[in-house]
Amino acid sequence: MYPAFSGLYRVAEMDLDPTVQPWTAALDAWARSYRAAPARHPNMVPLLSSRPTRSAAALQAYACAFAVLREAGWPEDWVLPVVQSIEYLLIGSALHLNSAHDAIWTDETLPPGLEPLRNALPDFREQAFETGLTARIRSFQKTLDGLQARPDD
């Protein structure tokens, strides 16, 4: 068992504020607070990725996220996939927050064309997170716009 987390997964630190508007800004702020929690508590990453959601706090956080998306006009069958998609990005990002990137490579051990990997900037993980989050939220906005533009069946 993981007594340091006692089933709460530090959900209080992953706050989604339903008063933030528009919904894309609320999702962005939630994603950033969610990602910051594992940075402060690296041992929670395996828990987030391997244990089912059972705590009342985690379930309330889902309910809040779903409510924000519903209010924005997302169809019911999209709310869970949108939230889970963001979570997948965040958990994947958190897995590498504290891992070293200073592996010793020699030109003989790497195939050609890997200069971006060999010469990665110190903040490449932050850049990757920003790129992924921005692209995902923009894509969600376009998806929602398309769903709302469809004539009713």
MDTraj code that builds the backbone (N, CA, C; nanometers):
import mdtraj as md
import numpy as np

residues = "MET TYR PRO ALA PHE SER GLY LEU TYR ARG VAL ALA GLU MET ASP LEU ASP PRO THR VAL GLN PRO TRP THR ALA ALA LEU ASP ALA TRP ALA ARG SER TYR ARG ALA ALA PRO ALA ARG HIS PRO ASN MET VAL PRO LEU LEU SER SER ARG PRO THR ARG SER ALA ALA ALA LEU GLN ALA TYR ALA CYS ALA PHE ALA VAL LEU ARG GLU ALA GLY TRP PRO GLU ASP TRP VAL LEU PRO VAL VAL GLN SER ILE GLU TYR LEU LEU ILE GLY SER ALA LEU HIS LEU ASN SER ALA HIS ASP ALA ILE TRP THR ASP GLU THR LEU PRO PRO GLY LEU GLU PRO LEU ARG ASN ALA LEU PRO ASP PHE ARG GLU GLN ALA PHE GLU THR GLY LEU THR ALA ARG ILE ARG SER PHE GLN LYS THR LEU ASP GLY LEU GLN ALA ARG PRO ASP ASP".split()
xyz = np.array([
    [0.0843, -0.1189, 0.0000],
    [0.0000, 0.0000, 0.0000],
    [0.0883, 0.1244, 0.0000],
    [0.0332, 0.2371, -0.0368],
    [0.1060, 0.3621, -0.0483],
    [0.0503, 0.4626, 0.0522],
    [0.0915, 0.4532, 0.1794],
    [0.0295, 0.5355, 0.2824],
    [0.0498, 0.6844, 0.2623],
    [0.1554, 0.7253, 0.1943],
    [0.1796, 0.8683, 0.1775],
    [0.0692, 0.9346, 0.0959],
    [-0.0024, 0.8551, 0.0172],
    [-0.1046, 0.9134, -0.0677],
    [-0.2444, 0.8821, -0.0183],
    [-0.2587, 0.7818, 0.0616],
    [-0.3848, 0.7420, 0.1239],
    [-0.5047, 0.7551, 0.0306],
    [-0.4868, 0.7166, -0.0951],
    [-0.5972, 0.7146, -0.1895],
    [-0.6352, 0.8492, -0.2459],
    [-0.5727, 0.9559, -0.2029],
    [-0.6120, 1.0873, -0.2515],
    [-0.5345, 1.1301, -0.3751],
    [-0.4217, 1.0673, -0.4035],
    [-0.3388, 1.0986, -0.5197],
    [-0.3054, 1.2467, -0.5289],
    [-0.3090, 1.3148, -0.4179],
    [-0.2805, 1.4585, -0.4171],
    [-0.3723, 1.5345, -0.5135],
    [-0.4961, 1.4914, -0.5223],
    [-0.5921, 1.5506, -0.6142],
    [-0.6148, 1.6982, -0.5840],
    [-0.6045, 1.7366, -0.4587],
    [-0.6255, 1.8771, -0.4241],
    [-0.5265, 1.9677, -0.4960],
    [-0.4122, 1.9134, -0.5323],
    [-0.3116, 1.9918, -0.6029],
    [-0.3361, 1.9945, -0.7531],
    [-0.4344, 1.9208, -0.8012],
    [-0.4661, 1.9128, -0.9435],
    [-0.6006, 1.9799, -0.9671],
    [-0.6089, 2.1038, -0.9356],
    [-0.7368, 2.1730, -0.9287],
    [-0.7870, 2.2190, -1.0650],
    [-0.9121, 2.1887, -1.0941],
    [-0.9803, 2.2428, -1.2103],
    [-1.0820, 2.3423, -1.1577],
    [-1.0611, 2.4676, -1.1894],
    [-1.1493, 2.5741, -1.1421],
    [-1.2610, 2.5944, -1.2448],
    [-1.3834, 2.5559, -1.2132],
    [-1.4921, 2.5666, -1.3102],
    [-1.5332, 2.7104, -1.3411],
    [-1.4820, 2.8070, -1.2656],
    [-1.5169, 2.9462, -1.2937],
    [-1.4261, 3.0078, -1.4003],
    [-1.3160, 2.9408, -1.4335],
    [-1.2261, 2.9924, -1.5378],
    [-1.2952, 2.9777, -1.6724],
    [-1.2941, 3.0845, -1.7485],
    [-1.3562, 3.0850, -1.8810],
    [-1.2561, 3.1355, -1.9835],
    [-1.2612, 3.0918, -2.1051],
    [-1.3460, 2.9870, -2.1579],
    [-1.2994, 2.8498, -2.1105],
    [-1.3707, 2.7477, -2.1509],
    [-1.3405, 2.6109, -2.1067],
    [-1.1987, 2.5700, -2.1429],
    [-1.1463, 2.6222, -2.2546],
    [-1.0097, 2.5866, -2.2951],
    [-0.9084, 2.6398, -2.1946],
    [-0.9348, 2.7559, -2.1376],
    [-0.8455, 2.8115, -2.0346],
    [-0.8548, 2.7302, -1.9060],
    [-0.9765, 2.6844, -1.8720],
    [-0.9930, 2.5998, -1.7532],
    [-0.9170, 2.4686, -1.7704],
    [-0.9261, 2.4088, -1.8894],
    [-0.8562, 2.2841, -1.9180],
    [-0.7047, 2.3051, -1.9141],
    [-0.6585, 2.4155, -1.9684],
    [-0.5156, 2.4486, -1.9679],
    [-0.4646, 2.4656, -1.8249],
    [-0.5370, 2.5412, -1.7436],
    [-0.4957, 2.5639, -1.6040],
    [-0.4970, 2.4333, -1.5258],
    [-0.5985, 2.3503, -1.5481],
    [-0.6061, 2.2206, -1.4808],
    [-0.4882, 2.1335, -1.5196],
    [-0.4573, 2.1293, -1.6487],
    [-0.3458, 2.0459, -1.6956],
    [-0.2148, 2.0894, -1.6311],
    [-0.1949, 2.2185, -1.6191],
    [-0.0704, 2.2688, -1.5585],
    [-0.0623, 2.2352, -1.4096],
    [-0.1739, 2.2475, -1.3392],
    [-0.1708, 2.2127, -1.1970],
    [-0.1560, 2.0623, -1.1790],
    [-0.2173, 1.9857, -1.2673],
    [-0.2068, 1.8401, -1.2636],
    [-0.0622, 1.7974, -1.2862],
    [0.0042, 1.8581, -1.3844],
    [0.1429, 1.8227, -1.4147],
    [0.2378, 1.8669, -1.3033],
    [0.2083, 1.9760, -1.2385],
    [0.2956, 2.0265, -1.1322],
    [0.2939, 1.9357, -1.0093],
    [0.1820, 1.8677, -0.9843],
    [0.1736, 1.7812, -0.8661],
    [0.2764, 1.6681, -0.8698],
    [0.2905, 1.5936, -0.9801],
    [0.3935, 1.4897, -0.9815],
    [0.5354, 1.5460, -0.9768],
    [0.5530, 1.6684, -1.0217],
    [0.6857, 1.7291, -1.0110],
    [0.7231, 1.7462, -0.8647],
    [0.6224, 1.7763, -0.7816],
    [0.6463, 1.7903, -0.6373],
    [0.6479, 1.6559, -0.5654],
    [0.5800, 1.5568, -0.6235],
    [0.5658, 1.4250, -0.5607],
    [0.5921, 1.3169, -0.6653],
    [0.7185, 1.2963, -0.7049],
    [0.7481, 1.2028, -0.8143],
    [0.6996, 1.0601, -0.7906],
    [0.6853, 1.0183, -0.6677],
    [0.6406, 0.8810, -0.6406],
    [0.4939, 0.8582, -0.6733],
    [0.4198, 0.9653, -0.7012],
    [0.2788, 0.9471, -0.7326],
    [0.2560, 0.9057, -0.8775],
    [0.3550, 0.9229, -0.9655],
    [0.3366, 0.8906, -1.1065],
    [0.2993, 0.7440, -1.1269],
    [0.3711, 0.6494, -1.0666],
    [0.3290, 0.5099, -1.0848],
    [0.1866, 0.4838, -1.0338],
    [0.1464, 0.5541, -0.9306],
    [0.0097, 0.5373, -0.8793],
    [-0.0928, 0.5874, -0.9797],
    [-0.0666, 0.7042, -1.0365],
    [-0.1601, 0.7616, -1.1326],
    [-0.1752, 0.6734, -1.2552],
    [-0.0666, 0.6095, -1.2935],
    [-0.0715, 0.5315, -1.4159],
    [-0.1122, 0.3861, -1.3954],
    [-0.1213, 0.3412, -1.2708],
    [-0.1468, 0.1990, -1.2514],
    [-0.2654, 0.1644, -1.1619],
    [-0.3188, 0.2598, -1.0895],
    [-0.4273, 0.2285, -0.9969],
    [-0.5575, 0.2901, -1.0447],
    [-0.6679, 0.2205, -1.0263],
    [-0.7967, 0.2776, -1.0661],
    [-0.8337, 0.3964, -0.9774],
    [-0.9127, 0.4837, -1.0339],
    [-0.9593, 0.6004, -0.9605],
    [-1.0701, 0.5585, -0.8657],
    [-1.0437, 0.5776, -0.7357],
    [-1.1435, 0.5356, -0.6365],
    [-1.1708, 0.6408, -0.5303],
    [-1.0781, 0.7309, -0.5087],
    [-1.0979, 0.8257, -0.3988],
    [-1.2107, 0.9228, -0.4315],
    [-1.2765, 0.9676, -0.3276],
    [-1.3849, 1.0642, -0.3455],
    [-1.3322, 1.1931, -0.4083],
    [-1.2130, 1.2348, -0.3691],
    [-1.1555, 1.3578, -0.4247],
    [-1.1280, 1.3435, -0.5736],
    [-1.0748, 1.2294, -0.6151],
    [-1.0469, 1.2070, -0.7575],
    [-1.1771, 1.2015, -0.8370],
    [-1.2768, 1.1334, -0.7831],
    [-1.4047, 1.1247, -0.8528],
    [-1.4722, 1.2610, -0.8621],
    [-1.4580, 1.3424, -0.7577],
    [-1.5125, 1.4783, -0.7625],
    [-1.4406, 1.5615, -0.8677],
    [-1.3094, 1.5423, -0.8812],
    [-1.2333, 1.6141, -0.9837],
    [-1.2824, 1.5761, -1.1236],
    [-1.3097, 1.4465, -1.1444],
    [-1.3670, 1.4039, -1.2727],
    [-1.5025, 1.4700, -1.2952],
    [-1.5859, 1.4705, -1.1934],
    [-1.7187, 1.5307, -1.2065],
    [-1.7078, 1.6774, -1.2446],
    [-1.6134, 1.7472, -1.1849],
    [-1.5931, 1.8887, -1.2165],
    [-1.5465, 1.9056, -1.3610],
    [-1.4515, 1.8238, -1.4039],
    [-1.4022, 1.8312, -1.5418],
    [-1.5145, 1.8019, -1.6407],
    [-1.5937, 1.7002, -1.6109],
    [-1.7045, 1.6665, -1.6992],
    [-1.8055, 1.7815, -1.7063],
    [-1.8317, 1.8449, -1.5921],
    [-1.9270, 1.9569, -1.5892],
    [-1.8769, 2.0738, -1.6741],
    [-1.7480, 2.1040, -1.6659],
    [-1.6901, 2.2121, -1.7467],
    [-1.7089, 2.1811, -1.8950],
    [-1.6822, 2.0576, -1.9336],
    [-1.6954, 2.0206, -2.0744],
    [-1.8416, 2.0201, -2.1196],
    [-1.9290, 1.9710, -2.0351],
    [-2.0719, 1.9718, -2.0704],
    [-2.1206, 2.1154, -2.0901],
    [-2.0813, 2.2026, -1.9984],
    [-2.1234, 2.3431, -2.0085],
    [-2.0709, 2.4078, -2.1365],
    [-1.9550, 2.3631, -2.1828],
    [-1.8976, 2.4157, -2.3064],
    [-1.9691, 2.3614, -2.4300],
    [-2.0528, 2.2592, -2.4101],
    [-2.1287, 2.2045, -2.5210],
    [-2.0792, 2.0718, -2.5747],
    [-1.9855, 2.0089, -2.5034],
    [-1.9381, 1.8785, -2.5478],
    [-2.0489, 1.7745, -2.5334],
    [-2.0670, 1.6900, -2.6346],
    [-2.1631, 1.5803, -2.6213],
    [-2.1172, 1.4837, -2.5123],
    [-2.2110, 1.4191, -2.4495],
    [-2.1822, 1.3300, -2.3366],
    [-2.0793, 1.2225, -2.3714],
    [-2.0855, 1.1680, -2.4907],
    [-1.9935, 1.0600, -2.5266],
    [-1.8513, 1.1097, -2.5557],
    [-1.8289, 1.2387, -2.5463],
    [-1.6951, 1.2950, -2.5662],
    [-1.6273, 1.3366, -2.4363],
    [-1.7006, 1.3572, -2.3280],
    [-1.6398, 1.4155, -2.2071],
    [-1.5308, 1.3269, -2.1478],
    [-1.5530, 1.1978, -2.1367],
    [-1.4495, 1.1101, -2.0822],
    [-1.3279, 1.1013, -2.1751],
    [-1.3453, 1.0811, -2.3059],
    [-1.2273, 1.0770, -2.3923],
    [-1.1442, 1.2061, -2.3893],
    [-1.2081, 1.3213, -2.3795],
    [-1.1326, 1.4468, -2.3732],
    [-1.0499, 1.4520, -2.2450],
    [-1.1109, 1.4227, -2.1330],
    [-1.0393, 1.4260, -2.0043],
    [-0.9273, 1.3227, -2.0034],
    [-0.9576, 1.2011, -2.0469],
    [-0.8552, 1.0963, -2.0472],
    [-0.7401, 1.1308, -2.1412],
    [-0.7698, 1.1923, -2.2528],
    [-0.6647, 1.2309, -2.3466],
    [-0.5668, 1.3295, -2.2832],
    [-0.6208, 1.4245, -2.2104],
    [-0.5345, 1.5190, -2.1389],
    [-0.4548, 1.4456, -2.0320],
    [-0.5208, 1.3566, -1.9590],
    [-0.4501, 1.2806, -1.8553],
    [-0.3364, 1.1968, -1.9138],
    [-0.3571, 1.1366, -2.0294],
    [-0.2511, 1.0566, -2.0909],
    [-0.1294, 1.1435, -2.1212],
    [-0.1535, 1.2623, -2.1737],
    [-0.0432, 1.3552, -2.2003],
    [0.0285, 1.3907, -2.0702],
    [-0.0477, 1.4176, -1.9661],
    [0.0108, 1.4603, -1.8392],
    [0.0890, 1.3492, -1.7710],
    [0.0351, 1.2307, -1.7701],
    [0.1054, 1.1193, -1.7062],
    [0.2318, 1.0859, -1.7847],
    [0.2220, 1.0848, -1.9164],
    [0.3408, 1.0607, -1.9982],
    [0.4468, 1.1664, -1.9752],
    [0.4033, 1.2902, -1.9665],
    [0.4961, 1.3998, -1.9399],
    [0.5589, 1.3866, -1.8022],
    [0.4782, 1.3488, -1.7044],
    [0.5276, 1.3359, -1.5672],
    [0.6297, 1.2228, -1.5535],
    [0.6161, 1.1195, -1.6357],
    [0.7111, 1.0082, -1.6291],
    [0.8543, 1.0534, -1.6558],
    [0.8694, 1.1616, -1.7298],
    [1.0031, 1.2068, -1.7686],
    [1.0468, 1.3360, -1.7011],
    [0.9660, 1.3883, -1.6114],
    [1.0018, 1.5153, -1.5473],
    [1.1362, 1.5096, -1.4756],
    [1.1605, 1.4014, -1.4060],
    [1.2802, 1.3933, -1.3230],
    [1.3844, 1.2955, -1.3751],
    [1.3650, 1.2453, -1.4959],
    [1.4636, 1.1511, -1.5487],
    [1.5790, 1.2267, -1.6131],
    [1.6948, 1.1683, -1.6023],
    [1.8152, 1.2306, -1.6562],
    [1.8178, 1.2174, -1.8075],
    [1.8729, 1.3173, -1.8715],
    [1.8916, 1.3119, -2.0161],
    [2.0402, 1.3283, -2.0495],
    [2.1234, 1.2984, -1.9563],
    [2.2662, 1.3191, -1.9773],
    [2.3379, 1.1874, -2.0066],
    [2.2710, 1.1018, -2.0816],
    [2.3342, 0.9749, -2.1183],
    [2.4607, 1.0031, -2.1980],
    [2.5576, 0.9205, -2.1792],
    [2.6839, 0.9382, -2.2508],
    [2.6756, 0.8609, -2.3810],
    [2.6717, 0.9363, -2.4882],
    [2.6683, 0.8765, -2.6199],
    [2.7929, 0.9187, -2.6952],
    [2.8362, 0.8331, -2.7765],
    [2.9452, 0.8678, -2.8673],
    [2.8908, 0.8592, -3.0086],
    [2.9556, 0.9243, -3.0981],
    [2.9103, 0.9203, -3.2370],
    [2.9036, 0.7778, -3.2895],
    [2.9840, 0.6894, -3.2345],
    [2.9845, 0.5507, -3.2801],
    [2.8611, 0.4739, -3.2330],
    [2.7970, 0.5188, -3.1248],
    [2.6837, 0.4433, -3.0706],
    [2.5494, 0.4904, -3.1230],
    [2.5461, 0.6017, -3.1926],
    [2.4194, 0.6547, -3.2412],
    [2.4116, 0.6481, -3.3932],
    [2.2945, 0.6137, -3.4428],
    [2.2773, 0.6221, -3.5875],
    [2.2759, 0.7686, -3.6296],
    [2.3039, 0.7970, -3.7550],
    [2.3023, 0.9364, -3.8007],
    [2.1619, 0.9966, -3.7910],
    [2.1562, 1.1268, -3.7780],
    [2.0292, 1.1982, -3.7768],
    [1.9710, 1.2247, -3.6397],
    [2.0416, 1.1918, -3.5342],
    [1.9876, 1.2094, -3.3997],
    [2.0421, 1.3330, -3.3285],
    [2.0787, 1.4334, -3.4042],
    [2.1302, 1.5554, -3.3423],
    [2.0319, 1.6187, -3.2444],
    [1.9004, 1.6219, -3.2742],
    [1.8084, 1.6791, -3.1743],
    [1.8124, 1.6055, -3.0405],
    [1.8321, 1.4765, -3.0435],
    [1.8417, 1.4003, -2.9194],
    [1.9743, 1.4266, -2.8492],
    [2.0804, 1.4259, -2.9236],
    [2.2132, 1.4487, -2.8661],
    [2.2301, 1.5907, -2.8149],
    [2.1695, 1.6850, -2.8826],
    [2.1895, 1.8263, -2.8504],
    [2.0667, 1.8894, -2.7858],
    [1.9880, 1.8094, -2.7168],
    [1.8641, 1.8599, -2.6567],
    [1.8930, 1.9748, -2.5600],
    [1.8112, 2.0774, -2.5706],
    [1.8225, 2.1905, -2.4790],
    [1.7777, 2.1465, -2.3401],
    [1.8253, 2.2127, -2.2366],
    [1.7876, 2.1723, -2.1001],
    [1.6366, 2.1724, -2.0752],
    [1.5626, 2.2586, -2.1426],
    [1.4185, 2.2675, -2.1188],
    [1.3356, 2.1945, -2.2246],
    [1.3967, 2.0972, -2.2942],
    [1.3230, 2.0303, -2.4012],
    [1.1968, 1.9614, -2.3509],
    [1.1957, 1.9122, -2.2289],
    [1.0743, 1.8474, -2.1769],
    [0.9623, 1.9493, -2.1590],
    [0.9967, 2.0669, -2.1122],
    [0.8968, 2.1728, -2.0973],
    [0.8436, 2.2144, -2.2340],
    [0.9331, 2.2253, -2.3321],
    [0.8897, 2.2598, -2.4675],
    [0.7969, 2.1522, -2.5234],
    [0.8298, 2.0266, -2.4996],
    [0.7462, 1.9170, -2.5484],
    [0.6079, 1.9219, -2.4829],
    [0.6042, 1.9483, -2.3530],
    [0.4762, 1.9586, -2.2827],
    [0.3935, 2.0740, -2.3391],
    [0.4550, 2.1911, -2.3531],
    [0.3844, 2.3078, -2.4055],
    [0.3306, 2.2809, -2.5459],
    [0.4127, 2.2196, -2.6293],
    [0.3716, 2.1879, -2.7654],
    [0.2532, 2.0919, -2.7650],
    [0.2632, 1.9858, -2.6855],
    [0.1566, 1.8863, -2.6800],
    [0.0272, 1.9409, -2.6239],
    [0.0362, 2.0159, -2.5145],
    [-0.0846, 2.0700, -2.4520],
    [-0.1530, 2.1712, -2.5439],
    [-0.0750, 2.2604, -2.6008],
    [-0.1316, 2.3613, -2.6909],
    [-0.1991, 2.2949, -2.8105],
    [-0.1314, 2.1988, -2.8711],
    [-0.1888, 2.1303, -2.9872],
    [-0.3158, 2.0552, -2.9502],
    [-0.3150, 1.9904, -2.8360],
    [-0.4307, 1.9116, -2.7954],
    [-0.5508, 2.0022, -2.7690],
    [-0.5315, 2.1110, -2.6967],
    [-0.6434, 2.2001, -2.6660],
    [-0.6967, 2.2658, -2.7929],
    [-0.6073, 2.3090, -2.8816],
    [-0.6538, 2.3662, -3.0095],
    [-0.7332, 2.2644, -3.0897],
    [-0.6843, 2.1412, -3.0903],
    [-0.7544, 2.0351, -3.1624],
    [-0.8918, 2.0095, -3.1010],
    [-0.8995, 2.0108, -2.9686],
    [-1.0291, 1.9927, -2.9033],
    [-1.1240, 2.1051, -2.9415],
    [-1.0747, 2.2281, -2.9460],
    [-1.1613, 2.3399, -2.9829],
    [-1.2140, 2.3216, -3.1250],
    [-1.1267, 2.2812, -3.2173],
    [-1.1700, 2.2572, -3.3550],
    [-1.2706, 2.1421, -3.3614],
    [-1.2476, 2.0389, -3.2840],
    [-1.3399, 1.9259, -3.2813],
    [-1.4764, 1.9699, -3.2306],
    [-1.4771, 2.0449, -3.1204],
    [-1.6041, 2.0919, -3.0658],
    [-1.6743, 2.1840, -3.1644],
    [-1.6001, 2.2737, -3.2283],
    [-1.6605, 2.3621, -3.3288],
    [-1.7268, 2.2797, -3.4393],
    [-1.6589, 2.1730, -3.4827],
    [-1.7142, 2.0868, -3.5863],
    [-1.8379, 2.0116, -3.5397],
    [-1.8344, 1.9645, -3.4160],
    [-1.9506, 1.8940, -3.3618],
    [-2.0708, 1.9865, -3.3501],
    [-2.0459, 2.1101, -3.3106],
    [-2.1564, 2.2047, -3.2935],
    [-2.2084, 2.2564, -3.4255],
    [-2.1257, 2.2501, -3.5313],
    [-2.1681, 2.2983, -3.6632],
    [-2.2489, 2.1943, -3.7389],
    [-2.2422, 2.0676, -3.6947],
    [-2.3185, 1.9623, -3.7628],
    [-2.4672, 1.9836, -3.7427],
    [-2.5414, 1.9654, -3.8496],
    [-2.6875, 1.9742, -3.8317],
    [-2.7356, 1.8571, -3.7454],
    [-2.8399, 1.8825, -3.6710],
    [-2.8953, 1.7761, -3.5859],
    [-2.9422, 1.6616, -3.6740],
    [-2.9106, 1.5409, -3.6274],
    [-2.9502, 1.4215, -3.7050],
    [-3.0965, 1.3920, -3.6922],
])
top = md.Topology()
chain = top.add_chain()
for i, resn in enumerate(residues, 1):
    res = top.add_residue(resn, chain, resSeq=i)
    for name in ("N", "CA", "C"):
        top.add_atom(name, md.element.get_by_symbol(name[0]), res)
traj = md.Trajectory(xyz[None], top)
